Amino acid sequence: MEQQKNEAGQTAISRRKLLISAGAAGAVLAAEGLLGGPIGKVYGTNASVSETVYDKRSVHRFPFNVDVMNDGVINVKGFDANGDGITDDTASIQMAVDAALAIGGGVVLCPAGTYRLSSNITFPSDVTLWFVNGAKFSIDSTVTVTINGPVTAGAYPIFSGSGTVAGNMKVDVVYPQWWGAKGDGINDDRLSLQNAFKCACTNNLTVDLLNHYTYMINSSNGSSIFDLNGPVHIVGRSTIKIGSIGDYEMLFNLKSDNISFEDFTIDDHTAGNPMTSQTGTIGKRRVSIYGFNAGVIQNIQFKRIRIKDTLGVWQITMKAKHVIIEDCIIEYASTGSPTYDRTCCYMNGENWSVRNNRFIGSPISHTCMETHGSEITVDGNFVKDFDAPLYIVNDNNAVPSIESVSIANNTFISRQGIRLWFEISNCNVNTVNIHNNSITVTGDHYGILTHYIAGANVVVDRVHITSNHFKLNAQNYAFIELYNTQGGAGYTGSVVYNRVFINDNSFTGTVKEAVKLYSQPIKHQSFKYVEFKGNTFDIAQLYTDRLIYMVDTPVAFEDVQFNDNVFNVRSVASPYTLIRMFQVGYVEANRPAIHGNVKLKNKSYSIPSGIAFNYSNTQGNLVLESNERLDHNLQTAAALYIYKGILTDIYNQSITYDQGAVAKQIRNGSAPPTSGTYNAGDYVNNVTPAAGGYMGWVCVAAGAPGTWKGFGAIQV
């Protein structure tokens, strides 16, 4: 193999590669047995270039001379470099560089020692700078060491002092240890990490944090601790831990494209460094990863990152596109009680993929995720103990629309459910899919809520809520609430939901209502088409007397359909003694009703024994179009207010409605009716037929009860 990894993880030049780079001298060194360890031994103090290369003053004499132009190994000790940390070695090292250049490029070897550099020096691209373990440059302040060629060193210190390392370093990996990082969980490693990140960002390199180190941040340099101004890949199964430094604005400030984080842990150490800001004051927000700067950054990746013991305003917040967050863990501290609103993962931009992560909140954690852009996928995540798992929000970057938000295969266990919050004016939303999620709400809250909306001129098209499982423990909320309370008399904007599909979901638990559709015409919110189909509502306890509650139905909800749903109610809270399937509220007298705009078809109801069943309140005869089969006897069911349609029961009785009035009835009985109002053509099936009697009776003249005649004479 050309290269091999030492146990610290660094790449060391192999014996073979060294021999090749050393040319003929390498062959001699090998023959004389002088190459030991990862770099071999190259001697010489005051020798000439030829003597330095060939070690002619050492006890190992070469048997012949080799032309120096064919060799490339230069020992800085051969040019009077002292390496004592005090003597200025700049000139000696420059001569070694010049010697390497004189032979067409080569390797400048630095044996163990501290080489002080007091003036600027450049290592060209064809000169390899090789540090043995124990060798390092001590760079004076204001001095810049420019390295444009390869560097070979392990994970040990090679740079010290307050000067600058610059250039286009030709390496794949740099280590914080090169700048003196201890990684012992005690000493302050901020400057070492800062220098490593700066070098890597300049050269598009990897910073390897190695494994099992803890890099302490015991000091702060203002708003952001680490600015990432260029492309960089930060890896390693180690920890960056915040010490007792007080509040700060952000740990990583991302200002470039092509940045990736992999495998390491960020320990915010809130327990040992309590927050002092209770309001999220700028400068004290403790953001772990921040990317809201002048432009939109792109190609940002987080894989297997862990952020622990945190309480900042955000953990990952960026205005970015092409972002991947996968297999990460974010855990919140439970200490402290900040009052500011905060979101763990704030997604603003396009093409975000958030998959297979674990977000563990606390009793004081607010929102886990917010989506503010297009082509966002949230898939396979586990979220626990937040106020809300997810807000889906339209964009605030002056774009005309956001396209495609997919929320699928997640497990959400939070105090609230998912909220659709479209408050930004003039920004439409096209296609939201919420599919196959497990959503457990532990607080007294909703499963899905369309938030009160202040935005104007917003069209939301195609919201699909399908095949999810909801479990609630609510007394004051419904499983689903399509809701609006914003606006006012002077509000002239509008928010329109074109198509909302709520299909094939499973809803279990305790609720106030199964479904609540609530709006007011003065608020200019309109649901053009809403479909509930194939859902199962298994209600352990109902905390009111209604299953479906709609407010301002004729104006705000133009076409609502409930098809093939199942409602199982196991108990009803006191003092309620009946269940009303449908209740309409607040139909304004001065606004025309959209008759028959709520369609009920083929639902199944299971009501506790001893609880009365009402179909609708009186306003149902303005809006309901029904085609239902009830498991209650229509002759004993109350409040059957329908605008249009047919109700049947398990006894094959039916009532047909047209324009809010009963048009036809088919009843069962043992005699013609003696009370009630009937129309010509209504009939009663005889349930006790006998010889000489009739199969039934038909109303031949409308009235109360009208005129009835027998039909289907039965022979004696």
Secondary structure, DSSP 8 states (H G I E B T S, - for coil): --EEE-TTS-EEE-HHHHHHHHHHHHHHHHHHT---TTT-----SS--HHHHHHTTTSSS--SS---GGG--EEEGGGGT---EEEEE-HHHHHHHHHHHHHTTSEEEEE-SEEEEE-S-EEE-TTEEEEE-TTEEEEE-TT-EEEE-S-EE--SS--EEESSEEES----SEE-GGGGT---EEEEE-HHHHHHHHHHHHHHT-EEE--SS-EEEE----SSEEEEE-S-EEEE-S-EEEE-S----SEEEEE-SSSEEEES-EEE--TTTS----SS--TT---EEEEE-SSS-EEEEEEES-EEEEE--SEEEEEEEEEEEEES-EEEE-------S--EEEEEEEEEEEEES-EEE--TT--EEEEEEEEEEEEES-EEES-SEEEEEE---SS-SEEEEEEEES-EEEESS-EEEE--STT-EEEEEEEES-EEEE-SS--SEEE------SEEEEEEEEES-EEEEE-SS--SEEEE-----TT----EEEEEEEEES-EEEEEES-SEEEE--GGGTEEEEEEEEES-EEEEEEESSSEEEEEESHHHHBS-EEEES-EEEE--B-TT--EEEEEEEE---TTS---TT-EEEES-EEE--TT-EEEEE-TTHHHHEEEEEEESS-TTT-B----SEEEEEETTS-EEEEETTEEEEEEEEESS--SSS-B-TT-EEEESS--TTSEEEEEEEE-BSS-EEEEEEE---
